[in-house]
Amino acid sequence: MIPEFGTLAMIARRFDVTTRACRRWLAELELWNATSGPTPRARHSGLVPTVFAGPDHSHGRGCVWHIASTVDLLQTAGHCQMPEGLPIRAGILVGPFTEHSGGIIGREICNGHGEVFCWALREAAAACIVRLLNRADRSGGLPDA
């Protein structure tokens, strides 16, 4: 079960990115400010119901985010959430995977040998697929659910 509220680190894990990357995405949506944390827009929209001083008394560092609403906003902005279980078996992945422009259809996704593994129409989709494949490759493949 997903908790209703959580930290940016919890949200970043759902997208398989760092907290820093998640903050950058929120800043692009005018929901995060590097010096003051969550913006008034984030607070007024209910994404951040309360802001309190963290252990180092830095404003905004000790805040909780409404997970489902924040994830929905990030997905609407084009960011790809990682699924809980990936149906990829160990041994079929040869990483690291990369994506390149051109090819037959949109973006080529190549395996560690430089061979085309699959294609994606959009750059954002290709980046998401590459993250998924590289995550599975690092973990030695993921068993079927």
N, C-alpha and C positions, 0 to 999 in steps of 0.2 A: 504494500500500500504506500502511496506517495503522500508524504506529509503536506499539509496545506501551506505552511510557511517554511522557509529555509534560507540558507546563506547563498551568496553568489557562487561559492565553490560547489554547492549542491546542484545549482542550475547549470554551471559550466560543465560538470561531469555528464550531464544528460546530453550535451552536444560534443563531448570528447574534446574539449578545448580547455585552455588555462583560464583561470579567473581573470587574468589581465585581458585576454581576448574577449571574454564576456563583457567586461567593463567597457572595452572599446566599442562593441556592438551597441551597448546601452547608450553610450555617449553619442553615437551616430543617430540614435533615436531621440536624443535630447532627454534621456532619463538618468544620466550619470554625469557628474562633474568631478574631475580628478582632484580638485581641492576640497570640495564640500560633500562628496558622495552623492546620494540620490538627489535628483533635482526636485524642485517644488512640483513639477509636472508628474513625476513618479509618485510623490506622496499624495497629491490631490486625486490621482486616478485610482488610488487604492493598491498600487503595486507594492508600496512600502508603507504599511500602516503606522509604524513607529520608528523613529530614529533616536538612538541614544549613543552616548560617548562610549567608545570601546575602551579596552584596558589601558591604552596609551592616551586616552582622552582626545582622540582625534574624531572630529565630528563626522558622522556618517559611516564610520567603519563598523560600528556595532548595530547593524540594521538587519531586518529580516524582510524577505521578498515573498510575495504571493507566487508560489511556484507555477501553478497551472497558467495563470494569467501572463506571467513573464515569459514562460516557454511559448505560449500561443503568440505573443507579440514578436518574439525572435523568429519563430517559424514563418509568420506572416511577412517578416522582413527578408525572408529568403534563406535563413540559416537552417541547417538540417539536424534534426534530433536523432541521436543514435538509438536504434531499437534495442530492446532488452536482450534478445537472443538472436544470434545470426545463424542461419542455416548453412554454414560453411564448414566442411570437414577438413581436418588436418591433412596435410600432404598435397593438397591441390593448389596451394598458394605459394608463389615464388616472388617474394618481395625484395626490396621495397617497390611499391607501385607509384607511378607518376602519371600525370595527365598532360596532354599536349594538344595544341590546336591543329585543325586540319583533319585529315582522314576522311573516311567515307561518310560518316555521320557526325557532325559537330566536333566533339572532343574525343580523342583517343585515350584510353586508359591502358598503360603498358605495364607489364610485370617486370621483375628484376632482370630478366634477360633481354629486355627491350622489345618483346613481342606484344602485339596488341592483344589485350585480354578481353576488353569490351569497349563499347562506345556510350557516350551520353550526349544528349542534345544541347543541354545548357551547361555553362561553366560551373554554376553553383551545384548542379547535380553531380558533375564530374568530381568536384572537390569533395563532396560528401561521400561518394563511392570510394575514392582514394583513401579517405580517412577510415572508412569501414574496413577496407581490405588491408590496410597497413596495421590497423588495430588487431584484426584477426591474425595477420602474419606474425606480429610481435608475440601474441599469446600462443602461437603454435597451432592456430586454428580453433574454431569453436565447435563443440558438438551440436548435433541436431537437438532441437528442443523436445 
